[in-house]
Amino acid sequence: MKIYFAHPYSSWERGINENTNAIIRRGFPKGKDFNIIGKKQLLKL
């Protein structure tokens, strides 16, 4: 298996990761406690 490590602070090297983070942040703003979020809420995204 090939493993790729992106450089720190190089968001353009982590396209799928950054895109997924953006989708999550649309539904759950920064500072939200993910320990209280249920599976149903996550699946709504």
Residue, then its C-alpha position, 0 to 999 in steps of 0.5 A: m500500500k502506498i502512503y502519502f504524507a502531506h506537508p504541514y500547512s499545505s492544504w492544497e496537498r490534502g484535497i479530500n481531507e480539506n473538502t470533508n472538513a469543510i462539509i463537516r464544519r457547515g453542519f457543526p461549527k468550530g468549538k462544537d463538542f463532538n461527544i454529544i453528536g449522535k449518529k443520526q446527526l452525522l448522517k444528515l450531512 
